């Protein structure tokens, strides 16, 4: 078991300045490589109570791994022994391609798989940092038991809105990634904000999945149902899917912190129907290097069938 966190003595001036300079350089390098925002949070214990209450309410649907990962999320030194700092980055959604399905896919998944895009940036940063300072590190892009939004908030990248998304100076249409390291970096200042009286996202959700400000019931969320859920999607949500093949942007499109979404071509019905004719290997080849394979071939065919059902 990790040892208790030691008390934090005042750092000598020279050490503090060195850490601040290292953090400043790292943030600048992240931005030069394409991050819209970057910052550092210290590795400290996190209160698991809010997440446990969300899990106890059943809002996690079938994501049982969140319960299993709870101890790791509460103490990141269980993820990387000796971890002291987390570099958090936010990148804009990958540039969309010209696929005829583009209008049926959530914006974050319209280009190259964001895991690859963010991972390349973080691995490049880690190589540069390790060349300057010895230490251990681990790159995580939506692939480990890290409370990403809370860490990003603590690092000063933004604050969490009523839709549960991180609101950065560039809006909510960003993907997140982290570099967890044993290297001691100077934390950047957290920011705060609130949505005031705005409830556009709550009103825009087509299934009522936003059950309270910042609280998402995954059992009703089209992003969860079309991507993470395995098996049949309850018939009660079929009509709300409309032409959504993968994911949902309704709450983010309604958020006033985002620019008005650009008009996109309506998804081609023939392109949707063609998915039903492809076997697993063909679907894997078709969507290689994209996020759509997160839904698995069976999920993509299931979603395509519902979209065609709504077309009639």
ChimeraX commands (.cxc) that place a marker at each C-alpha (Angstrom):
marker #1 position 0.00,0.00,0.00 radius 0.5
marker #1 position 1.24,3.55,-0.70 radius 0.5
marker #1 position 2.56,5.33,2.35 radius 0.5
marker #1 position 0.62,8.32,3.71 radius 0.5
marker #1 position 1.34,11.63,2.04 radius 0.5
marker #1 position 4.13,13.42,3.90 radius 0.5
marker #1 position 3.61,16.96,5.13 radius 0.5
marker #1 position 4.44,19.67,2.57 radius 0.5
marker #1 position 7.30,21.79,3.90 radius 0.5
marker #1 position 8.04,25.15,2.33 radius 0.5
marker #1 position 10.36,24.63,-0.59 radius 0.5
marker #1 position 13.66,26.46,-0.81 radius 0.5
marker #1 position 13.39,29.42,-3.15 radius 0.5
marker #1 position 15.71,27.98,-5.78 radius 0.5
marker #1 position 13.82,24.68,-5.91 radius 0.5
marker #1 position 10.49,26.48,-6.23 radius 0.5
marker #1 position 11.78,28.66,-9.04 radius 0.5
marker #1 position 13.21,25.65,-10.86 radius 0.5
marker #1 position 9.91,23.80,-10.64 radius 0.5
marker #1 position 7.96,26.84,-11.82 radius 0.5
marker #1 position 10.32,27.28,-14.76 radius 0.5
marker #1 position 9.98,23.59,-15.65 radius 0.5
marker #1 position 6.20,23.82,-15.54 radius 0.5
marker #1 position 6.22,26.98,-17.63 radius 0.5
marker #1 position 8.41,25.34,-20.26 radius 0.5
marker #1 position 6.24,22.21,-20.32 radius 0.5
marker #1 position 3.00,24.17,-20.75 radius 0.5
marker #1 position 4.53,26.23,-23.55 radius 0.5
marker #1 position 5.77,23.09,-25.30 radius 0.5
marker #1 position 2.32,21.48,-25.01 radius 0.5
marker #1 position 0.73,24.52,-26.61 radius 0.5
marker #1 position 3.38,24.64,-29.33 radius 0.5
marker #1 position 2.55,21.01,-30.17 radius 0.5
marker #1 position -1.16,21.72,-30.54 radius 0.5
marker #1 position -2.79,21.85,-27.09 radius 0.5
marker #1 position -5.35,24.61,-26.64 radius 0.5
marker #1 position -4.81,24.46,-22.88 radius 0.5
marker #1 position -2.32,22.79,-20.54 radius 0.5
marker #1 position -1.56,22.86,-16.84 radius 0.5
marker #1 position -0.23,20.87,-13.91 radius 0.5
marker #1 position -2.00,19.44,-10.88 radius 0.5
marker #1 position -0.27,18.02,-7.83 radius 0.5
marker #1 position -0.93,14.39,-6.94 radius 0.5
marker #1 position -2.95,14.57,-3.75 radius 0.5
marker #1 position -5.69,12.34,-2.29 radius 0.5
marker #1 position -9.11,12.78,-3.89 radius 0.5
marker #1 position -12.45,12.37,-2.16 radius 0.5
marker #1 position -14.22,9.37,-3.72 radius 0.5
marker #1 position -17.58,10.23,-2.11 radius 0.5
marker #1 position -19.19,12.09,-5.07 radius 0.5
marker #1 position -18.30,9.34,-7.55 radius 0.5
marker #1 position -19.44,6.66,-5.12 radius 0.5
marker #1 position -22.81,8.40,-4.74 radius 0.5
marker #1 position -23.14,8.53,-8.56 radius 0.5
marker #1 position -22.31,4.83,-8.79 radius 0.5
marker #1 position -24.73,3.95,-5.99 radius 0.5
marker #1 position -27.51,5.72,-7.89 radius 0.5
marker #1 position -26.95,3.37,-10.83 radius 0.5
marker #1 position -25.98,6.17,-13.21 radius 0.5
marker #1 position -22.90,4.28,-14.43 radius 0.5
marker #1 position -25.09,1.73,-16.24 radius 0.5
marker #1 position -22.86,-1.24,-17.15 radius 0.5
marker #1 position -19.53,0.52,-16.55 radius 0.5
marker #1 position -18.58,-1.69,-13.61 radius 0.5
marker #1 position -14.91,-0.84,-14.10 radius 0.5
marker #1 position -15.57,2.56,-12.50 radius 0.5
marker #1 position -16.35,0.86,-9.19 radius 0.5
marker #1 position -13.29,-1.36,-9.48 radius 0.5
marker #1 position -11.09,1.64,-10.26 radius 0.5
marker #1 position -12.39,3.78,-7.40 radius 0.5
marker #1 position -9.36,3.18,-5.09 radius 0.5
marker #1 position -6.99,4.04,-7.95 radius 0.5
marker #1 position -8.84,7.27,-8.73 radius 0.5
marker #1 position -8.65,8.27,-5.06 radius 0.5
marker #1 position -4.85,7.87,-4.92 radius 0.5
marker #1 position -2.98,8.13,-8.20 radius 0.5
marker #1 position 0.17,6.74,-6.60 radius 0.5
marker #1 position -1.56,3.36,-6.97 radius 0.5
marker #1 position -1.50,3.97,-10.74 radius 0.5
marker #1 position 2.14,5.10,-10.77 radius 0.5
marker #1 position 4.13,4.53,-7.57 radius 0.5
marker #1 position 5.79,7.73,-6.43 radius 0.5
marker #1 position 3.64,9.93,-8.68 radius 0.5
marker #1 position 3.87,13.61,-7.72 radius 0.5
marker #1 position 2.46,15.60,-10.64 radius 0.5
marker #1 position -0.05,15.35,-13.48 radius 0.5
marker #1 position 0.31,17.35,-16.69 radius 0.5
marker #1 position -3.17,17.83,-18.17 radius 0.5
marker #1 position -3.73,18.87,-21.77 radius 0.5
marker #1 position -6.80,19.76,-23.84 radius 0.5
marker #1 position -6.72,19.48,-27.63 radius 0.5
marker #1 position -9.33,20.50,-30.18 radius 0.5
marker #1 position -11.29,17.70,-31.79 radius 0.5
marker #1 position -9.32,16.02,-34.58 radius 0.5
marker #1 position -9.96,17.52,-38.02 radius 0.5
marker #1 position -12.94,15.84,-39.70 radius 0.5
marker #1 position -12.57,13.83,-42.85 radius 0.5
marker #1 position -14.90,13.65,-45.83 radius 0.5
marker #1 position -16.73,10.44,-44.98 radius 0.5
marker #1 position -20.38,10.29,-46.13 radius 0.5
marker #1 position -21.30,9.26,-42.56 radius 0.5
marker #1 position -19.88,12.46,-41.07 radius 0.5
marker #1 position -23.25,14.00,-40.27 radius 0.5
marker #1 position -24.25,10.93,-38.23 radius 0.5
marker #1 position -21.16,10.88,-36.04 radius 0.5
marker #1 position -20.34,12.97,-32.94 radius 0.5
marker #1 position -17.80,15.70,-33.67 radius 0.5
marker #1 position -14.97,14.22,-31.62 radius 0.5
marker #1 position -15.07,11.04,-33.72 radius 0.5
marker #1 position -15.14,12.57,-37.21 radius 0.5
marker #1 position -11.40,12.40,-37.73 radius 0.5
marker #1 position -8.46,10.34,-36.55 radius 0.5
marker #1 position -8.90,8.50,-33.26 radius 0.5
marker #1 position -8.25,11.11,-30.57 radius 0.5
marker #1 position -6.41,8.55,-28.45 radius 0.5
marker #1 position -3.71,8.54,-31.14 radius 0.5
marker #1 position -3.66,12.32,-31.61 radius 0.5
marker #1 position -3.39,13.16,-27.90 radius 0.5
marker #1 position -1.10,10.23,-27.21 radius 0.5
marker #1 position 1.44,11.40,-29.79 radius 0.5
marker #1 position 1.58,14.84,-28.21 radius 0.5
marker #1 position 1.99,13.50,-24.68 radius 0.5
marker #1 position 4.62,10.94,-25.63 radius 0.5
marker #1 position 6.59,13.68,-27.39 radius 0.5
marker #1 position 6.35,15.87,-24.29 radius 0.5
marker #1 position 7.39,13.02,-22.03 radius 0.5
marker #1 position 10.45,12.31,-24.18 radius 0.5
marker #1 position 11.50,15.97,-23.95 radius 0.5
marker #1 position 10.83,16.18,-20.22 radius 0.5
marker #1 position 12.67,12.95,-19.45 radius 0.5
marker #1 position 15.67,14.25,-21.39 radius 0.5
marker #1 position 15.81,17.20,-18.96 radius 0.5
marker #1 position 14.85,15.58,-15.65 radius 0.5
marker #1 position 15.07,11.92,-14.60 radius 0.5
marker #1 position 11.87,10.27,-13.46 radius 0.5
marker #1 position 9.08,7.88,-14.29 radius 0.5
marker #1 position 5.97,8.71,-16.25 radius 0.5
marker #1 position 2.81,7.26,-17.71 radius 0.5
marker #1 position 0.72,8.67,-20.56 radius 0.5
marker #1 position -3.04,8.21,-20.25 radius 0.5
marker #1 position -5.68,9.21,-22.80 radius 0.5
marker #1 position -9.12,8.16,-21.63 radius 0.5
marker #1 position -7.56,4.81,-20.88 radius 0.5
marker #1 position -6.81,4.73,-17.16 radius 0.5
marker #1 position -8.49,5.31,-13.81 radius 0.5
marker #1 position -7.88,9.06,-13.71 radius 0.5
marker #1 position -10.61,11.59,-12.84 radius 0.5
marker #1 position -9.78,13.60,-15.98 radius 0.5
marker #1 position -12.15,16.52,-15.62 radius 0.5
marker #1 position -11.34,17.09,-11.96 radius 0.5
marker #1 position -7.61,16.97,-12.63 radius 0.5
marker #1 position -8.03,19.35,-15.58 radius 0.5
marker #1 position -10.02,21.71,-13.35 radius 0.5
marker #1 position -7.35,21.63,-10.66 radius 0.5
marker #1 position -4.69,22.27,-13.32 radius 0.5
marker #1 position -6.54,25.39,-14.48 radius 0.5
marker #1 position -7.69,24.16,-17.90 radius 0.5
marker #1 position -11.30,25.08,-17.20 radius 0.5
marker #1 position -14.32,24.29,-15.05 radius 0.5
marker #1 position -17.14,21.77,-15.24 radius 0.5
marker #1 position -20.49,22.95,-16.58 radius 0.5
marker #1 position -24.04,21.77,-16.04 radius 0.5
marker #1 position -23.64,19.27,-18.88 radius 0.5
marker #1 position -20.75,17.64,-17.03 radius 0.5
marker #1 position -18.23,18.69,-19.70 radius 0.5
marker #1 position -15.08,20.69,-19.05 radius 0.5
marker #1 position -15.51,24.30,-20.20 radius 0.5
marker #1 position -12.18,25.71,-21.38 radius 0.5
marker #1 position -11.48,29.13,-22.88 radius 0.5
marker #1 position -11.93,27.41,-26.26 radius 0.5
marker #1 position -15.26,25.86,-25.23 radius 0.5
marker #1 position -16.15,22.24,-24.53 radius 0.5
marker #1 position -15.17,20.69,-27.86 radius 0.5
marker #1 position -11.84,19.38,-26.62 radius 0.5
marker #1 position -10.33,15.99,-25.82 radius 0.5
marker #1 position -8.23,15.47,-22.72 radius 0.5
marker #1 position -5.06,13.60,-21.88 radius 0.5
marker #1 position -2.64,13.32,-18.98 radius 0.5
marker #1 position 1.00,12.66,-18.22 radius 0.5
marker #1 position 1.34,11.22,-14.73 radius 0.5
marker #1 position 4.91,11.52,-13.47 radius 0.5
marker #1 position 7.16,11.14,-10.46 radius 0.5
marker #1 position 8.83,14.43,-11.42 radius 0.5
marker #1 position 7.85,17.27,-9.09 radius 0.5
marker #1 position 6.34,20.13,-11.09 radius 0.5
marker #1 position 4.89,23.39,-9.83 radius 0.5
marker #1 position 1.05,23.23,-9.95 radius 0.5
marker #1 position -0.73,25.81,-12.06 radius 0.5
marker #1 position -3.62,27.80,-10.64 radius 0.5
marker #1 position -7.11,26.33,-10.75 radius 0.5
marker #1 position -9.92,28.36,-12.29 radius 0.5
marker #1 position -13.56,28.59,-11.29 radius 0.5
marker #1 position -16.76,29.36,-13.08 radius 0.5
marker #1 position -20.46,28.58,-13.12 radius 0.5
marker #1 position -23.31,28.43,-15.60 radius 0.5
marker #1 position -25.43,31.02,-13.80 radius 0.5
marker #1 position -29.07,30.61,-14.74 radius 0.5
marker #1 position -28.32,28.94,-18.07 radius 0.5
marker #1 position -29.91,25.53,-18.55 radius 0.5
marker #1 position -29.72,25.18,-22.32 radius 0.5
marker #1 position -27.89,21.86,-22.14 radius 0.5
marker #1 position -30.44,20.35,-19.78 radius 0.5
marker #1 position -33.28,21.40,-22.05 radius 0.5
marker #1 position -31.49,20.20,-25.19 radius 0.5
marker #1 position -30.78,16.64,-24.03 radius 0.5
marker #1 position -33.09,14.46,-26.15 radius 0.5
marker #1 position -33.51,11.76,-23.50 radius 0.5
marker #1 position -33.39,13.67,-20.21 radius 0.5
marker #1 position -30.04,12.10,-19.32 radius 0.5
marker #1 position -28.91,15.25,-17.47 radius 0.5
marker #1 position -30.81,14.48,-14.29 radius 0.5
marker #1 position -29.21,17.34,-12.33 radius 0.5
marker #1 position -26.55,19.97,-13.01 radius 0.5
marker #1 position -23.36,18.07,-13.85 radius 0.5
marker #1 position -25.01,14.67,-13.25 radius 0.5
marker #1 position -25.42,12.35,-16.25 radius 0.5
marker #1 position -27.46,9.17,-16.09 radius 0.5
marker #1 position -25.58,6.97,-18.57 radius 0.5
marker #1 position -28.59,4.67,-18.85 radius 0.5
marker #1 position -30.37,7.46,-20.74 radius 0.5
marker #1 position -27.39,9.10,-22.49 radius 0.5
marker #1 position -27.19,8.57,-26.25 radius 0.5
marker #1 position -23.42,8.97,-26.15 radius 0.5
marker #1 position -23.21,6.01,-23.79 radius 0.5
marker #1 position -25.92,3.94,-25.45 radius 0.5
marker #1 position -24.51,4.24,-28.99 radius 0.5
marker #1 position -20.86,3.80,-28.01 radius 0.5
marker #1 position -20.30,1.93,-24.75 radius 0.5
marker #1 position -23.51,-0.06,-24.30 radius 0.5
marker #1 position -23.45,-3.68,-25.43 radius 0.5
marker #1 position -26.64,-5.43,-26.48 radius 0.5
marker #1 position -29.94,-3.94,-27.55 radius 0.5
marker #1 position -30.73,-0.27,-27.03 radius 0.5
marker #1 position -34.12,0.07,-25.28 radius 0.5
marker #1 position -36.87,0.87,-27.78 radius 0.5
marker #1 position -37.85,3.94,-25.74 radius 0.5
marker #1 position -34.67,5.68,-26.97 radius 0.5
marker #1 position -34.81,4.72,-30.66 radius 0.5
marker #1 position -36.72,7.78,-31.86 radius 0.5
marker #1 position -34.43,10.13,-29.90 radius 0.5
marker #1 position -31.42,8.72,-31.75 radius 0.5
marker #1 position -32.68,10.15,-35.03 radius 0.5
marker #1 position -29.73,9.86,-37.43 radius 0.5
marker #1 position -27.15,9.50,-34.65 radius 0.5
marker #1 position -24.97,6.54,-35.58 radius 0.5
marker #1 position -22.28,7.22,-32.98 radius 0.5
marker #1 position -22.44,9.61,-30.03 radius 0.5
marker #1 position -24.45,12.76,-29.42 radius 0.5
marker #1 position -23.54,16.47,-29.45 radius 0.5
marker #1 position -26.86,17.92,-28.27 radius 0.5
marker #1 position -25.72,19.34,-24.92 radius 0.5
marker #1 position -22.49,20.77,-26.34 radius 0.5
marker #1 position -24.23,22.28,-29.37 radius 0.5
marker #1 position -26.58,24.06,-26.97 radius 0.5
marker #1 position -23.76,25.39,-24.76 radius 0.5
marker #1 position -23.19,29.15,-25.25 radius 0.5
marker #1 position -19.47,28.68,-24.59 radius 0.5
marker #1 position -19.16,26.93,-27.97 radius 0.5
marker #1 position -19.32,28.57,-31.40 radius 0.5
marker #1 position -22.47,27.84,-33.37 radius 0.5
marker #1 position -21.86,24.43,-34.98 radius 0.5
marker #1 position -21.11,24.43,-38.66 radius 0.5
marker #1 position -23.66,23.01,-41.08 radius 0.5
marker #1 position -22.75,19.51,-42.17 radius 0.5
marker #1 position -24.10,17.38,-45.00 radius 0.5
marker #1 position -26.97,15.13,-44.01 radius 0.5
marker #1 position -25.70,11.58,-43.60 radius 0.5
marker #1 position -26.22,9.49,-46.71 radius 0.5
marker #1 position -28.87,6.84,-46.17 radius 0.5
marker #1 position -27.07,4.45,-48.54 radius 0.5
marker #1 position -23.87,4.82,-46.48 radius 0.5
marker #1 position -25.77,3.90,-43.31 radius 0.5
marker #1 position -27.46,0.93,-44.99 radius 0.5
marker #1 position -24.13,-0.32,-46.30 radius 0.5
marker #1 position -22.92,-0.91,-42.73 radius 0.5
marker #1 position -25.47,-3.69,-42.34 radius 0.5
marker #1 position -23.84,-5.61,-45.18 radius 0.5
marker #1 position -20.32,-5.58,-43.70 radius 0.5
marker #1 position -18.95,-8.33,-41.48 radius 0.5
marker #1 position -16.77,-7.69,-38.45 radius 0.5
marker #1 position -13.47,-7.70,-40.34 radius 0.5
marker #1 position -14.81,-5.34,-43.00 radius 0.5
marker #1 position -16.10,-2.91,-40.38 radius 0.5
marker #1 position -12.77,-2.97,-38.57 radius 0.5
marker #1 position -11.02,-2.18,-41.83 radius 0.5
marker #1 position -13.58,0.51,-42.73 radius 0.5
marker #1 position -13.12,2.40,-39.46 radius 0.5
marker #1 position -9.47,1.65,-38.77 radius 0.5
marker #1 position -7.72,4.57,-37.00 radius 0.5
marker #1 position -11.03,6.14,-35.92 radius 0.5
marker #1 position -12.92,6.21,-32.63 radius 0.5
marker #1 position -15.95,4.47,-34.13 radius 0.5
marker #1 position -14.57,1.02,-33.37 radius 0.5
marker #1 position -15.21,1.77,-29.70 radius 0.5
marker #1 position -18.80,0.72,-30.41 radius 0.5
marker #1 position -17.57,-2.66,-31.78 radius 0.5
marker #1 position -18.82,-3.99,-35.14 radius 0.5
marker #1 position -22.00,-5.38,-33.57 radius 0.5
marker #1 position -22.76,-2.00,-32.00 radius 0.5
marker #1 position -22.27,-0.16,-35.30 radius 0.5
marker #1 position -24.66,-2.52,-37.09 radius 0.5
marker #1 position -27.16,-2.18,-34.23 radius 0.5
marker #1 position -26.99,1.61,-34.42 radius 0.5
marker #1 position -27.27,1.61,-38.21 radius 0.5
marker #1 position -30.42,-0.50,-37.99 radius 0.5
marker #1 position -32.04,1.98,-35.58 radius 0.5
marker #1 position -31.06,4.97,-37.76 radius 0.5
marker #1 position -32.65,3.29,-40.78 radius 0.5
marker #1 position -35.71,2.51,-38.68 radius 0.5
marker #1 position -36.02,6.23,-37.92 radius 0.5
marker #1 position -35.65,7.08,-41.61 radius 0.5
marker #1 position -38.90,5.37,-42.54 radius 0.5
marker link #1:1,2 radius 0.2
marker link #1:2,3 radius 0.2
marker link #1:3,4 radius 0.2
marker link #1:4,5 radius 0.2
marker link #1:5,6 radius 0.2
marker link #1:6,7 radius 0.2
marker link #1:7,8 radius 0.2
marker link #1:8,9 radius 0.2
marker link #1:9,10 radius 0.2
marker link #1:10,11 radius 0.2
marker link #1:11,12 radius 0.2
marker link #1:12,13 radius 0.2
marker link #1:13,14 radius 0.2
marker link #1:14,15 radius 0.2
marker link #1:15,16 radius 0.2
marker link #1:16,17 radius 0.2
marker link #1:17,18 radius 0.2
marker link #1:18,19 radius 0.2
marker link #1:19,20 radius 0.2
marker link #1:20,21 radius 0.2
marker link #1:21,22 radius 0.2
marker link #1:22,23 radius 0.2
marker link #1:23,24 radius 0.2
marker link #1:24,25 radius 0.2
marker link #1:25,26 radius 0.2
marker link #1:26,27 radius 0.2
marker link #1:27,28 radius 0.2
marker link #1:28,29 radius 0.2
marker link #1:29,30 radius 0.2
marker link #1:30,31 radius 0.2
marker link #1:31,32 radius 0.2
marker link #1:32,33 radius 0.2
marker link #1:33,34 radius 0.2
marker link #1:34,35 radius 0.2
marker link #1:35,36 radius 0.2
marker link #1:36,37 radius 0.2
marker link #1:37,38 radius 0.2
marker link #1:38,39 radius 0.2
marker link #1:39,40 radius 0.2
marker link #1:40,41 radius 0.2
marker link #1:41,42 radius 0.2
marker link #1:42,43 radius 0.2
marker link #1:43,44 radius 0.2
marker link #1:44,45 radius 0.2
marker link #1:45,46 radius 0.2
marker link #1:46,47 radius 0.2
marker link #1:47,48 radius 0.2
marker link #1:48,49 radius 0.2
marker link #1:49,50 radius 0.2
marker link #1:50,51 radius 0.2
marker link #1:51,52 radius 0.2
marker link #1:52,53 radius 0.2
marker link #1:53,54 radius 0.2
marker link #1:54,55 radius 0.2
marker link #1:55,56 radius 0.2
marker link #1:56,57 radius 0.2
marker link #1:57,58 radius 0.2
marker link #1:58,59 radius 0.2
marker link #1:59,60 radius 0.2
marker link #1:60,61 radius 0.2
marker link #1:61,62 radius 0.2
marker link #1:62,63 radius 0.2
marker link #1:63,64 radius 0.2
marker link #1:64,65 radius 0.2
marker link #1:65,66 radius 0.2
marker link #1:66,67 radius 0.2
marker link #1:67,68 radius 0.2
marker link #1:68,69 radius 0.2
marker link #1:69,70 radius 0.2
marker link #1:70,71 radius 0.2
marker link #1:71,72 radius 0.2
marker link #1:72,73 radius 0.2
marker link #1:73,74 radius 0.2
marker link #1:74,75 radius 0.2
marker link #1:75,76 radius 0.2
marker link #1:76,77 radius 0.2
marker link #1:77,78 radius 0.2
marker link #1:78,79 radius 0.2
marker link #1:79,80 radius 0.2
marker link #1:80,81 radius 0.2
marker link #1:81,82 radius 0.2
marker link #1:82,83 radius 0.2
marker link #1:83,84 radius 0.2
marker link #1:84,85 radius 0.2
marker link #1:85,86 radius 0.2
marker link #1:86,87 radius 0.2
marker link #1:87,88 radius 0.2
marker link #1:88,89 radius 0.2
marker link #1:89,90 radius 0.2
marker link #1:90,91 radius 0.2
marker link #1:91,92 radius 0.2
marker link #1:92,93 radius 0.2
marker link #1:93,94 radius 0.2
marker link #1:94,95 radius 0.2
marker link #1:95,96 radius 0.2
marker link #1:96,97 radius 0.2
marker link #1:97,98 radius 0.2
marker link #1:98,99 radius 0.2
marker link #1:99,100 radius 0.2
marker link #1:100,101 radius 0.2
marker link #1:101,102 radius 0.2
marker link #1:102,103 radius 0.2
marker link #1:103,104 radius 0.2
marker link #1:104,105 radius 0.2
marker link #1:105,106 radius 0.2
marker link #1:106,107 radius 0.2
marker link #1:107,108 radius 0.2
marker link #1:108,109 radius 0.2
marker link #1:109,110 radius 0.2
marker link #1:110,111 radius 0.2
marker link #1:111,112 radius 0.2
marker link #1:112,113 radius 0.2
marker link #1:113,114 radius 0.2
marker link #1:114,115 radius 0.2
marker link #1:115,116 radius 0.2
marker link #1:116,117 radius 0.2
marker link #1:117,118 radius 0.2
marker link #1:118,119 radius 0.2
marker link #1:119,120 radius 0.2
marker link #1:120,121 radius 0.2
marker link #1:121,122 radius 0.2
marker link #1:122,123 radius 0.2
marker link #1:123,124 radius 0.2
marker link #1:124,125 radius 0.2
marker link #1:125,126 radius 0.2
marker link #1:126,127 radius 0.2
marker link #1:127,128 radius 0.2
marker link #1:128,129 radius 0.2
marker link #1:129,130 radius 0.2
marker link #1:130,131 radius 0.2
marker link #1:131,132 radius 0.2
marker link #1:132,133 radius 0.2
marker link #1:133,134 radius 0.2
marker link #1:134,135 radius 0.2
marker link #1:135,136 radius 0.2
marker link #1:136,137 radius 0.2
marker link #1:137,138 radius 0.2
marker link #1:138,139 radius 0.2
marker link #1:139,140 radius 0.2
marker link #1:140,141 radius 0.2
marker link #1:141,142 radius 0.2
marker link #1:142,143 radius 0.2
marker link #1:143,144 radius 0.2
marker link #1:144,145 radius 0.2
marker link #1:145,146 radius 0.2
marker link #1:146,147 radius 0.2
marker link #1:147,148 radius 0.2
marker link #1:148,149 radius 0.2
marker link #1:149,150 radius 0.2
marker link #1:150,151 radius 0.2
marker link #1:151,152 radius 0.2
marker link #1:152,153 radius 0.2
marker link #1:153,154 radius 0.2
marker link #1:154,155 radius 0.2
marker link #1:155,156 radius 0.2
marker link #1:156,157 radius 0.2
marker link #1:157,158 radius 0.2
marker link #1:158,159 radius 0.2
marker link #1:159,160 radius 0.2
marker link #1:160,161 radius 0.2
marker link #1:161,162 radius 0.2
marker link #1:162,163 radius 0.2
marker link #1:163,164 radius 0.2
marker link #1:164,165 radius 0.2
marker link #1:165,166 radius 0.2
marker link #1:166,167 radius 0.2
marker link #1:167,168 radius 0.2
marker link #1:168,169 radius 0.2
marker link #1:169,170 radius 0.2
marker link #1:170,171 radius 0.2
marker link #1:171,172 radius 0.2
marker link #1:172,173 radius 0.2
marker link #1:173,174 radius 0.2
marker link #1:174,175 radius 0.2
marker link #1:175,176 radius 0.2
marker link #1:176,177 radius 0.2
marker link #1:177,178 radius 0.2
marker link #1:178,179 radius 0.2
marker link #1:179,180 radius 0.2
marker link #1:180,181 radius 0.2
marker link #1:181,182 radius 0.2
marker link #1:182,183 radius 0.2
marker link #1:183,184 radius 0.2
marker link #1:184,185 radius 0.2
marker link #1:185,186 radius 0.2
marker link #1:186,187 radius 0.2
marker link #1:187,188 radius 0.2
marker link #1:188,189 radius 0.2
marker link #1:189,190 radius 0.2
marker link #1:190,191 radius 0.2
marker link #1:191,192 radius 0.2
marker link #1:192,193 radius 0.2
marker link #1:193,194 radius 0.2
marker link #1:194,195 radius 0.2
marker link #1:195,196 radius 0.2
marker link #1:196,197 radius 0.2
marker link #1:197,198 radius 0.2
marker link #1:198,199 radius 0.2
marker link #1:199,200 radius 0.2
marker link #1:200,201 radius 0.2
marker link #1:201,202 radius 0.2
marker link #1:202,203 radius 0.2
marker link #1:203,204 radius 0.2
marker link #1:204,205 radius 0.2
marker link #1:205,206 radius 0.2
marker link #1:206,207 radius 0.2
marker link #1:207,208 radius 0.2
marker link #1:208,209 radius 0.2
marker link #1:209,210 radius 0.2
marker link #1:210,211 radius 0.2
marker link #1:211,212 radius 0.2
marker link #1:212,213 radius 0.2
marker link #1:213,214 radius 0.2
marker link #1:214,215 radius 0.2
marker link #1:215,216 radius 0.2
marker link #1:216,217 radius 0.2
marker link #1:217,218 radius 0.2
marker link #1:218,219 radius 0.2
marker link #1:219,220 radius 0.2
marker link #1:220,221 radius 0.2
marker link #1:221,222 radius 0.2
marker link #1:222,223 radius 0.2
marker link #1:223,224 radius 0.2
marker link #1:224,225 radius 0.2
marker link #1:225,226 radius 0.2
marker link #1:226,227 radius 0.2
marker link #1:227,228 radius 0.2
marker link #1:228,229 radius 0.2
marker link #1:229,230 radius 0.2
marker link #1:230,231 radius 0.2
marker link #1:231,232 radius 0.2
marker link #1:232,233 radius 0.2
marker link #1:233,234 radius 0.2
marker link #1:234,235 radius 0.2
marker link #1:235,236 radius 0.2
marker link #1:236,237 radius 0.2
marker link #1:237,238 radius 0.2
marker link #1:238,239 radius 0.2
marker link #1:239,240 radius 0.2
marker link #1:240,241 radius 0.2
marker link #1:241,242 radius 0.2
marker link #1:242,243 radius 0.2
marker link #1:243,244 radius 0.2
marker link #1:244,245 radius 0.2
marker link #1:245,246 radius 0.2
marker link #1:246,247 radius 0.2
marker link #1:247,248 radius 0.2
marker link #1:248,249 radius 0.2
marker link #1:249,250 radius 0.2
marker link #1:250,251 radius 0.2
marker link #1:251,252 radius 0.2
marker link #1:252,253 radius 0.2
marker link #1:253,254 radius 0.2
marker link #1:254,255 radius 0.2
marker link #1:255,256 radius 0.2
marker link #1:256,257 radius 0.2
marker link #1:257,258 radius 0.2
marker link #1:258,259 radius 0.2
marker link #1:259,260 radius 0.2
marker link #1:260,261 radius 0.2
marker link #1:261,262 radius 0.2
marker link #1:262,263 radius 0.2
marker link #1:263,264 radius 0.2
marker link #1:264,265 radius 0.2
marker link #1:265,266 radius 0.2
marker link #1:266,267 radius 0.2
marker link #1:267,268 radius 0.2
marker link #1:268,269 radius 0.2
marker link #1:269,270 radius 0.2
marker link #1:270,271 radius 0.2
marker link #1:271,272 radius 0.2
marker link #1:272,273 radius 0.2
marker link #1:273,274 radius 0.2
marker link #1:274,275 radius 0.2
marker link #1:275,276 radius 0.2
marker link #1:276,277 radius 0.2
marker link #1:277,278 radius 0.2
marker link #1:278,279 radius 0.2
marker link #1:279,280 radius 0.2
marker link #1:280,281 radius 0.2
marker link #1:281,282 radius 0.2
marker link #1:282,283 radius 0.2
marker link #1:283,284 radius 0.2
marker link #1:284,285 radius 0.2
marker link #1:285,286 radius 0.2
marker link #1:286,287 radius 0.2
marker link #1:287,288 radius 0.2
marker link #1:288,289 radius 0.2
marker link #1:289,290 radius 0.2
marker link #1:290,291 radius 0.2
marker link #1:291,292 radius 0.2
marker link #1:292,293 radius 0.2
marker link #1:293,294 radius 0.2
marker link #1:294,295 radius 0.2
marker link #1:295,296 radius 0.2
marker link #1:296,297 radius 0.2
marker link #1:297,298 radius 0.2
marker link #1:298,299 radius 0.2
marker link #1:299,300 radius 0.2
marker link #1:300,301 radius 0.2
marker link #1:301,302 radius 0.2
marker link #1:302,303 radius 0.2
marker link #1:303,304 radius 0.2
marker link #1:304,305 radius 0.2
marker link #1:305,306 radius 0.2
marker link #1:306,307 radius 0.2
marker link #1:307,308 radius 0.2
marker link #1:308,309 radius 0.2
marker link #1:309,310 radius 0.2
marker link #1:310,311 radius 0.2
marker link #1:311,312 radius 0.2
view
